[in-house]
Amino acid sequence: MSRSSEQQTHFGFKQVPESEKAGKVGEVFTQVADKYDIMNDVMSFGVHRLWKHFACAQSGLRKGGRALDVAAGSGDLSRVFRQQVGDTGSVIMTDINPAMLMRGRDVMTDHGAVGNVSYAITDAEKLAFDDNYFNCVSISFGLRNVTRIPAALESMYRVLKPGGKLLILEFSKPPSNFVSKLYDLYSFNVIPKMGGLVANDEDSYQYLVESIRKHPDQETLASMMKDVGFERVDYHNLSQGVVALHTGYKF
């Protein structure tokens, strides 16, 4: 298939061939890996920690359970999961980007997270794990970066055990027009400049802001989850809908 006839997808506000998106996203996260944590704190004024704490509280994990943290970043969710599953359980952190996974491993090691945590480079759309294996699968601020969201949802559904739970924490669409306009002003006028000042990389954060706007809204994502088989699908708006936690079960 020629590039001109290949299916197109979005990379921020640009259209690119589907085969190129993963590589372009990989370049972005290779660039931001070293400043990933400090930029999360700066951009959200630290509130991202509350969003993640809320998500972990919904995991349903128990001692001896198995958790998969997809696009795990620095492991903020994984650190809580490993406490929830205890020494008899296990947590696997994954990322498609080696630089981000290495960053996550280093942060986890610094926090003393050894023993029941392991790491794997794998594509969210083609998770390299057995069917019906995990009690909980999470993806936090990573779903909007995959090329084919339905394929990623199908992959996460496959590896969940019956009764297992999916957690999707992601930027979303504020229901209030007033909040939405304020959010746009902040996102497009402040965040890329923060990226330039703190991470010396304004372009990457311009992409990240644009990728948020291209992500499905709450109801659309809920419908996509149902389409691949998830049941009891629900979502919780956080910070006036700037972020939403979507949940669903495999039965």
Secondary structure as GFF3:
##gff-version 3
##sequence-region A 1 251
A	DSSP	beta_strand	8	11	.	.	.	ID=ss1
A	DSSP	beta_strand	14	17	.	.	.	ID=ss2
A	DSSP	alpha_helix	18	32	.	.	.	ID=ss3
A	DSSP	three_ten_helix	33	35	.	.	.	ID=ss4
A	DSSP	alpha_helix	36	44	.	.	.	ID=ss5
A	DSSP	alpha_helix	48	57	.	.	.	ID=ss6
A	DSSP	beta_strand	66	70	.	.	.	ID=ss7
A	DSSP	alpha_helix	76	85	.	.	.	ID=ss8
A	DSSP	beta_strand	90	95	.	.	.	ID=ss9
A	DSSP	alpha_helix	98	110	.	.	.	ID=ss10
A	DSSP	beta_strand	117	121	.	.	.	ID=ss11
A	DSSP	three_ten_helix	124	126	.	.	.	ID=ss12
A	DSSP	beta_strand	134	140	.	.	.	ID=ss13
A	DSSP	three_ten_helix	143	145	.	.	.	ID=ss14
A	DSSP	alpha_helix	149	159	.	.	.	ID=ss15
A	DSSP	beta_strand	160	171	.	.	.	ID=ss16
A	DSSP	alpha_helix	177	189	.	.	.	ID=ss17
A	DSSP	alpha_helix	191	198	.	.	.	ID=ss18
A	DSSP	alpha_helix	202	214	.	.	.	ID=ss19
A	DSSP	alpha_helix	218	227	.	.	.	ID=ss20
A	DSSP	beta_strand	231	238	.	.	.	ID=ss21
A	DSSP	three_ten_helix	239	241	.	.	.	ID=ss22
A	DSSP	beta_strand	243	249	.	.	.	ID=ss23
###
